[in-house]
């Protein structure tokens, strides 16, 4: 069984604390049996919440492929011209 992550521990602990307080305040019980039932149910609820927190997925490392370098194509020079010939883009 994998070890719980810190997020699972925090979510589970907060669930136990807050659900215990909420159930004790709402039920207004003062008997030992009632408090034990509430504590046990809060622990079960905290365990359920901790186990349903999504586990981190293993990272997939992408393999970099070498870039294919293409040689730049030299511009054609018109005979007697000092600049390369540039064609107009079709619009």
C-alpha positions as CSV (number, residue, x, y, z in Angstrom):
1,X,0.0,0.0,0.0
2,X,1.5,3.4,-1.0
3,X,2.3,6.0,1.7
4,X,-0.3,8.8,2.0
5,X,0.7,12.1,0.5
6,X,0.8,15.3,2.6
7,X,-2.4,16.5,0.9
8,X,-4.2,13.3,1.9
9,X,-3.1,13.7,5.5
10,X,-4.2,17.3,5.6
11,X,-7.6,16.6,4.0
12,X,-8.3,13.6,6.2
13,X,-7.2,15.4,9.4
14,X,-9.3,18.5,8.7
15,X,-12.3,16.3,7.9
16,X,-12.0,14.4,11.2
17,X,-11.7,17.6,13.2
18,X,-14.4,19.6,11.6
19,X,-16.9,16.8,11.2
20,X,-16.4,15.8,14.9
21,X,-17.1,19.4,16.0
22,X,-20.1,19.8,13.7
23,X,-21.7,16.5,14.8
24,X,-21.1,17.2,18.5
25,X,-22.6,20.7,18.2
26,X,-25.6,19.5,16.2
27,X,-26.4,16.4,18.2
28,X,-25.8,18.1,21.6
29,X,-25.0,14.7,23.1
30,X,-23.3,14.4,26.5
31,X,-23.2,10.6,26.9
32,X,-20.0,8.7,26.5
33,X,-21.5,6.3,24.0
34,X,-22.8,9.1,21.8
35,X,-19.4,10.9,21.8
36,X,-17.7,7.5,20.9
37,X,-20.1,6.9,18.0
38,X,-19.5,10.5,16.7
39,X,-15.7,10.1,17.0
40,X,-15.7,6.8,15.3
41,X,-17.9,8.0,12.4
42,X,-15.7,11.1,12.0
43,X,-12.6,8.9,11.8
44,X,-14.3,6.7,9.1
45,X,-15.3,9.8,7.2
46,X,-11.8,11.3,7.4
47,X,-10.3,8.0,6.2
48,X,-12.8,8.0,3.3
49,X,-11.9,11.6,2.3
50,X,-8.2,10.9,2.6
51,X,-8.4,7.9,0.3
52,X,-10.5,9.6,-2.3
53,X,-8.0,12.5,-2.8
54,X,-6.5,11.9,-6.3
55,X,-3.1,10.5,-6.2
56,X,-0.3,12.2,-8.1
57,X,0.2,10.6,-11.5
58,X,3.6,9.6,-12.6
59,X,5.1,12.2,-14.8
60,X,5.7,11.3,-18.4
61,X,8.9,12.7,-19.7
62,X,8.8,13.6,-23.4
63,X,11.8,12.5,-25.4
64,X,13.2,15.3,-27.4
65,X,14.1,14.4,-30.9
66,X,16.9,16.3,-32.6
67,X,15.6,19.1,-34.8
68,X,16.1,18.7,-38.5
69,X,18.1,21.6,-39.7
70,X,17.5,22.6,-43.3
71,X,20.1,24.6,-45.1
72,X,18.8,28.0,-46.1
73,X,18.2,28.3,-49.8
74,X,20.2,31.2,-51.2
75,X,18.2,33.7,-53.1
76,X,18.7,33.7,-56.8
77,X,20.6,36.7,-58.1
78,X,19.5,38.1,-61.5
79,X,22.3,38.6,-63.9
80,X,23.9,42.0,-63.3
81,X,21.6,42.8,-60.4
82,X,23.2,43.6,-57.0
83,X,20.2,42.5,-54.9
84,X,18.5,39.1,-54.8
85,X,15.2,38.9,-56.7
86,X,12.2,38.8,-54.4
87,X,8.8,37.6,-55.5
88,X,5.6,39.3,-54.4
89,X,3.3,37.4,-52.2
90,X,0.0,36.4,-53.7
91,X,-2.8,38.4,-52.1
